[in-house]
Amino acid sequence: MQKVKLADVARLAKVSNSTVSQYINGRFDYMSKETELRVRAAIKELNYTPNRFAQGLKTTKTKTIGVIVRDITGFDTSRTIRGVDDFCKKANYNALIYNTDFDPEVEAKSLEALFQLQVDGIIIASSGKNNGLIEEYIHKGLPIVHVQLEHDGSEKNLVLSDYRKAAFDATDYLIKLGHERICFVTQEYQNVKSRNERYLGYTDALEKHGIQYNEALVQYWQRETGFEHSPKAILQSDAAPTAFFTQHLAITTELLAHLNQEGVSVPDDVSLLGFDDIPMTEFFKVPVTVVKQEPYIIGKEAAQLLLELIEDKDRHSQKIMISCSVTQRESCASPKKKGGQ
């Protein structure tokens, strides 16, 4: 079977060879959206793979992996990347980092660019919107390991925190301090397996202690719009919580800003426990109690798993769970009794 050439792609897409080359190198800003789609369709139809690394090499490996993350500036994400990079260096691998800013389209382009670069495998903290595309690349022989979140349960190789146990331990800790009205503040969790695991850990702890579940104490936050109901309104409601349990660093920091603006004192007026550690929290007026994940370990484990998959693409899939811990600080205290007694 004759090997497909770059010129064949250009001919089918009705563009120049240089345009196809720009596309392969991820320079999408140099072409219109229509041109980009035509080139992509032509590459897919012809099953074209550039041979930029293979020339002059006696091995089929490039000793390079790709890492796709949603926010490279995130505290836990940066530690995960460090874990990946440290492990790769010891194994004489290089890591190419792609940042998506939570944009599924950028994520898809990153996957395609890394595939065209012929990386040996990819570690991805995905948006959950490209699982079908990821599965296509796996079927083409590209090993892929997921980190941070499990979305629909179809992901085959994952390294992530034991979210259910962590949320249970955090809720259990608050209950043992005397809290029964604990507000679980989360992003939409019903269709994201890892977030749902946290919710289940929260309800497991309530059930263990015989505390009735109150739907009003589950509140929602979105990255673009913030809180569905303001923290002030929640604290003035009939089901006013004595503690907040936030499920993301961004939720914790935004909640702290709201409470500070409204003059709500932590932990005198309400306790706060957040998922994810906060950088330099020791300098806060009230350091925040947190569920501490182990992102560096997650990064190292993900890199090790990926390199094992690269060596043996037929090995069975794995889901590696990393334990978390509750770091107790000053933002949690026993709730005050009515009348301040």
C-alpha positions as CSV (number, residue, x, y, z in Angstrom):
1,M,0.0,0.0,0.0
2,Q,1.4,3.3,-1.1
3,K,2.3,5.8,1.7
4,V,0.1,8.9,1.9
5,K,2.1,12.1,1.5
6,L,1.5,15.6,2.6
7,A,0.9,16.6,-1.0
8,D,-2.0,14.1,-1.2
9,V,-3.6,15.8,1.8
10,A,-3.1,19.2,0.2
11,R,-4.6,18.0,-3.1
12,L,-7.7,16.5,-1.4
13,A,-8.2,19.6,0.8
14,K,-7.6,21.9,-2.2
15,V,-4.9,23.9,-0.3
16,S,-1.2,24.4,-0.6
17,N,1.4,22.1,0.9
18,S,2.5,24.9,3.2
19,T,-1.1,25.3,4.6
20,V,-1.1,21.6,5.5
21,S,2.3,22.0,7.1
22,Q,1.0,25.0,9.1
23,Y,-2.0,22.9,10.3
24,I,0.2,20.0,11.3
25,N,2.4,22.3,13.4
26,G,-0.7,23.7,15.2
27,R,-0.6,27.1,13.5
28,F,-4.4,27.4,13.2
29,D,-4.4,31.2,13.3
30,Y,-2.9,31.2,9.9
31,M,-6.0,29.9,8.1
32,S,-9.7,30.3,8.1
33,K,-12.0,28.0,10.0
34,E,-13.3,26.5,6.7
35,T,-9.7,25.7,5.6
36,E,-8.9,24.2,8.9
37,L,-12.0,21.9,8.7
38,R,-11.1,20.8,5.1
39,V,-7.5,19.9,6.1
40,R,-8.7,18.0,9.1
41,A,-11.2,16.1,7.1
42,A,-8.6,15.3,4.4
43,I,-6.1,14.0,7.0
44,K,-8.8,11.8,8.6
45,E,-10.0,10.5,5.3
46,L,-6.5,9.6,4.1
47,N,-5.4,8.5,7.6
48,Y,-2.3,10.6,7.1
49,T,0.5,10.6,9.7
50,P,3.6,12.9,9.2
51,N,6.9,11.2,9.4
52,R,8.9,14.1,10.8
53,F,10.6,12.1,13.6
54,A,11.1,8.8,11.8
55,Q,13.6,9.9,9.2
56,G,17.1,8.9,10.1
57,L,16.0,7.1,13.3
58,K,16.3,3.4,14.0
59,T,13.5,3.4,16.6
60,T,9.8,4.1,16.3
61,K,9.8,6.0,19.6
62,T,10.3,9.7,19.9
63,K,10.9,9.6,23.7
64,T,8.4,12.4,24.0
65,I,5.0,12.5,25.6
66,G,2.2,15.1,25.6
67,V,0.5,16.6,28.7
68,I,-2.8,18.4,28.2
69,V,-4.1,20.4,31.2
70,R,-7.0,22.7,31.7
71,D,-5.2,25.5,33.6
72,I,-1.4,25.4,33.7
73,T,-1.4,28.1,36.5
74,G,-3.5,26.0,38.9
75,F,-1.7,25.1,42.1
76,D,-2.5,21.4,42.0
77,T,-2.1,21.2,38.2
78,S,1.4,22.7,38.3
79,R,2.4,20.2,41.0
80,T,1.0,17.4,38.8
81,I,3.0,18.6,35.8
82,R,6.1,18.7,38.0
83,G,5.5,15.1,39.0
84,V,5.2,14.1,35.4
85,D,8.3,16.0,34.3
86,D,10.5,14.6,37.1
87,F,9.5,11.0,36.3
88,C,10.0,11.6,32.6
89,K,13.5,13.1,33.0
90,K,14.6,10.0,35.0
91,A,13.3,7.8,32.2
92,N,14.9,10.0,29.5
93,Y,11.6,11.2,28.1
94,N,10.6,14.8,27.3
95,A,7.2,16.3,28.0
96,L,5.3,18.8,25.8
97,I,2.7,20.8,27.8
98,Y,-0.5,22.0,26.2
99,N,-2.9,24.3,28.1
100,T,-6.6,24.4,27.1
101,D,-8.2,27.1,29.4
102,F,-11.1,24.7,29.8
103,D,-12.0,25.0,26.1
104,P,-13.0,21.6,24.5
105,E,-12.1,22.9,21.0
106,V,-8.6,23.9,22.1
107,E,-8.3,20.5,23.8
108,A,-9.3,18.7,20.5
109,K,-6.7,20.7,18.6
110,S,-4.1,19.9,21.2
111,L,-4.8,16.2,20.9
112,E,-4.5,16.4,17.1
113,A,-1.3,18.5,17.2
114,L,0.4,16.0,19.6
115,F,-0.8,13.1,17.5
116,Q,0.7,14.7,14.4
117,L,4.0,15.3,16.3
118,Q,4.0,11.5,16.9
119,V,4.4,11.7,20.7
120,D,4.6,8.2,22.3
121,G,1.6,8.9,24.6
122,I,-0.5,11.5,26.3
123,I,-1.5,12.4,29.8
124,I,-4.7,14.5,29.9
125,A,-6.9,16.3,32.4
126,S,-9.8,16.5,30.0
127,S,-12.9,18.5,29.8
128,G,-15.0,15.4,29.3
129,K,-16.3,16.8,26.0
130,N,-13.9,14.9,23.7
131,N,-14.1,11.3,25.1
132,G,-15.1,10.0,21.7
133,L,-12.1,11.7,20.0
134,I,-9.8,10.4,22.7
135,E,-11.1,6.9,22.1
136,E,-10.3,7.3,18.4
137,Y,-6.7,8.1,19.1
138,I,-6.4,5.2,21.5
139,H,-7.7,2.9,18.7
140,K,-5.0,4.3,16.5
141,G,-2.5,3.0,19.0
142,L,-1.8,6.2,21.0
143,P,-1.6,5.4,24.8
144,I,-3.6,7.9,26.9
145,V,-3.8,8.3,30.6
146,H,-6.4,10.5,32.3
147,V,-5.7,12.5,35.5
148,Q,-7.7,14.6,38.0
149,L,-11.2,13.8,36.8
150,E,-13.2,10.8,35.7
151,H,-16.2,12.0,33.6
152,D,-18.5,9.3,32.3
153,G,-16.7,6.2,33.4
154,S,-15.5,5.3,29.9
155,E,-11.9,6.4,30.6
156,K,-9.7,3.3,30.5
157,N,-6.5,4.4,32.3
158,L,-6.8,6.9,35.1
159,V,-4.8,8.3,38.1
160,L,-6.9,10.4,40.5
161,S,-7.6,11.1,44.1
162,D,-9.9,8.9,46.1
163,Y,-12.6,11.5,46.1
164,R,-15.4,9.6,47.9
165,K,-13.2,8.7,50.8
166,A,-11.8,12.2,51.0
167,A,-15.3,13.8,51.1
168,F,-16.5,11.3,53.6
169,D,-13.5,12.0,55.9
170,A,-14.0,15.8,55.6
171,T,-17.7,15.7,56.3
172,D,-17.1,13.2,59.2
173,Y,-14.6,15.6,60.7
174,L,-17.2,18.5,60.6
175,I,-19.9,16.3,62.1
176,K,-17.6,15.3,65.0
177,L,-17.1,19.0,65.7
178,G,-20.8,19.3,66.1
179,H,-22.0,20.4,62.7
180,E,-25.2,19.0,61.3
181,R,-26.1,21.6,58.7
182,I,-23.2,21.4,56.4
183,C,-23.5,23.2,53.0
184,F,-21.9,21.2,50.2
185,V,-20.9,23.8,47.6
186,T,-20.1,22.2,44.2
187,Q,-20.0,22.5,40.5
188,E,-22.7,20.5,38.6
189,Y,-21.8,17.0,39.6
190,Q,-24.6,14.7,38.3
191,N,-22.8,14.0,34.9
192,V,-19.2,14.0,36.2
193,K,-18.3,10.8,38.0
194,S,-15.5,12.2,40.1
195,R,-17.6,15.1,41.4
196,N,-20.4,12.7,42.1
197,E,-18.0,10.6,44.1
198,R,-17.5,13.6,46.4
199,Y,-21.2,14.1,46.8
200,L,-21.6,10.4,47.7
201,G,-18.8,10.7,50.3
202,Y,-20.7,13.7,51.8
203,T,-24.0,11.8,51.9
204,D,-22.3,8.7,53.2
205,A,-21.1,10.6,56.3
206,L,-24.5,12.1,56.9
207,E,-26.0,8.7,56.8
208,K,-23.4,7.2,59.1
209,H,-24.2,9.8,61.8
210,G,-28.0,9.6,61.3
211,I,-28.3,13.2,59.9
212,Q,-31.2,13.8,57.5
213,Y,-30.2,14.9,54.0
214,N,-31.3,18.4,53.2
215,E,-31.4,19.3,49.5
216,A,-31.2,23.0,50.3
217,L,-27.8,22.5,51.7
218,V,-26.4,21.4,48.3
219,Q,-25.5,24.7,46.5
220,Y,-24.0,25.2,43.1
221,W,-21.2,27.4,41.6
222,Q,-20.1,27.9,38.0
223,R,-16.8,29.1,36.8
224,E,-18.4,31.7,34.6
225,T,-21.3,33.0,36.8
226,G,-20.2,32.2,40.3
227,F,-22.7,31.1,43.0
228,E,-26.3,30.2,42.1
229,H,-27.4,31.7,45.4
230,S,-25.3,34.2,47.3
231,P,-23.5,33.0,50.5
232,K,-25.3,35.8,52.4
233,A,-28.7,34.5,51.2
234,I,-27.8,31.0,52.2
235,L,-26.7,32.0,55.7
236,Q,-30.0,33.9,56.1
237,S,-32.2,31.0,54.9
238,D,-34.3,28.7,57.0
239,A,-31.6,26.0,56.5
240,A,-28.7,28.3,57.4
241,P,-25.5,26.1,57.6
242,T,-23.0,26.2,60.4
243,A,-20.3,25.0,58.0
244,F,-19.4,25.2,54.3
245,F,-17.7,22.4,52.5
246,T,-16.4,23.7,49.2
247,Q,-15.4,21.3,46.4
248,H,-12.8,23.4,44.5
249,L,-10.1,25.9,45.2
250,A,-11.8,28.5,43.1
251,I,-15.0,28.1,45.0
252,T,-13.2,28.4,48.4
253,T,-11.4,31.6,47.4
254,E,-14.6,33.2,46.0
255,L,-16.6,32.2,49.1
256,L,-13.9,33.7,51.3
257,A,-14.2,37.0,49.4
258,H,-18.0,37.0,49.7
259,L,-17.9,36.3,53.5
260,N,-15.3,39.0,54.0
261,Q,-17.3,41.5,52.1
262,E,-20.4,40.7,54.2
263,G,-18.5,40.8,57.4
264,V,-19.1,37.1,58.2
265,S,-16.4,35.8,60.5
266,V,-14.7,32.4,60.0
267,P,-15.0,30.3,62.1
268,D,-17.0,32.4,64.6
269,D,-20.1,32.8,62.4
270,V,-19.6,29.8,60.1
271,S,-16.9,27.1,59.6
272,L,-15.2,26.5,56.3
273,L,-13.5,23.4,54.9
274,G,-12.3,23.4,51.3
275,F,-11.2,20.8,48.8
276,D,-7.7,21.5,47.6
277,D,-4.9,23.2,49.5
278,I,-4.5,27.0,49.2
279,P,-1.1,28.4,48.4
280,M,0.5,30.4,51.3
281,T,-2.6,29.8,53.5
282,E,-0.3,30.1,56.5
283,F,-0.3,33.8,55.9
284,F,-4.1,34.1,56.0
285,K,-5.7,35.7,59.1
286,V,-7.6,32.5,59.5
287,P,-5.8,29.6,57.7
288,V,-8.3,27.3,56.0
289,T,-8.9,23.6,56.8
290,V,-8.6,21.6,53.6
291,V,-8.8,18.3,51.9
292,K,-5.2,17.9,50.7
293,Q,-4.7,16.0,47.5
294,E,-1.3,14.7,46.4
295,P,-0.9,16.2,42.9
296,Y,2.8,15.5,42.6
297,I,2.3,11.8,43.3
298,I,-0.6,11.8,40.8
299,G,1.8,13.2,38.2
300,K,4.5,10.6,38.9
301,E,2.0,7.7,38.9
302,A,0.4,8.9,35.7
303,A,3.8,9.2,34.0
304,Q,4.8,5.7,35.2
305,L,1.5,4.2,34.0
306,L,1.9,5.9,30.6
307,L,5.4,4.7,30.0
308,E,4.3,1.2,30.9
309,L,1.5,1.5,28.4
310,I,4.0,2.7,25.8
311,E,6.1,-0.4,26.3
312,D,3.1,-2.7,26.3
313,K,0.0,-1.3,24.6
314,D,-2.0,-4.5,25.2
315,R,-1.7,-4.4,29.0
316,H,-4.9,-4.3,31.0
317,S,-6.3,-0.9,31.9
318,Q,-5.8,0.5,35.4
319,K,-7.6,3.0,37.7
320,I,-5.1,4.2,40.4
321,M,-6.6,5.9,43.4
322,I,-4.4,8.2,45.5
323,S,-5.4,8.9,49.1
324,C,-6.1,12.4,50.4
325,S,-5.9,13.8,53.9
326,V,-7.7,16.4,56.0
327,T,-5.3,19.2,57.1
328,Q,-6.9,20.8,60.2
329,R,-6.4,24.5,60.5
330,E,-8.3,27.4,62.2
331,S,-11.3,27.8,59.9
332,C,-13.3,25.0,61.5
333,A,-14.6,25.1,65.1
334,S,-17.6,23.7,66.9
335,P,-20.8,25.6,66.1
336,K,-22.0,28.2,68.6
337,K,-25.2,27.5,70.4
338,K,-28.2,29.8,70.0
339,G,-27.8,32.9,72.0
340,G,-24.0,32.5,71.9
341,Q,-24.1,30.1,74.9
